[in-house]
Amino acid sequence: MTSKLDPPGSTEPDVNPMRVAGLGVQFAAALIGFGYLGQWLDGRFNSAPIFLMIGVFFGGGGTFYLSYRRLMAPRPPK
């Protein structure tokens, strides 16, 4: 099965499924980790969910940026 991005006559898919799964796990781990850190800071400073929202924003935004860079990086020729 080939995608539209594959060169003509290619039998290997252009996207490695394990690579994409790893990006998903990385995204989930960053959201959980930064969310937990924000929740801990909110409890420590007795604040509203401000740090939680900041943590989720930075975790999600940062991971999205890194995932985009990794997916758009030029790959060596086969």
Residue pairs with C-beta under 8 A, 6 or more apart in sequence:
1 13
2 10
2 11
2 12
2 13
2 14
3 13
3 14
3 15
5 14
5 15
6 12
6 13
6 14
12 78
23 67
23 70
23 71
26 63
26 66
26 67
27 60
27 63
27 64
27 67
30 59
30 60
30 62
30 63
31 56
31 59
31 60
31 63
33 59
34 55
34 56
34 58
34 59
34 60
35 52
35 55
35 56
35 59
36 55
37 51
37 55
38 49
38 51
38 52
38 53
38 54
38 55
38 56
39 49
39 51
39 52
39 55
41 47
41 51
41 55
42 48
42 49
42 50
42 51
42 52
45 51
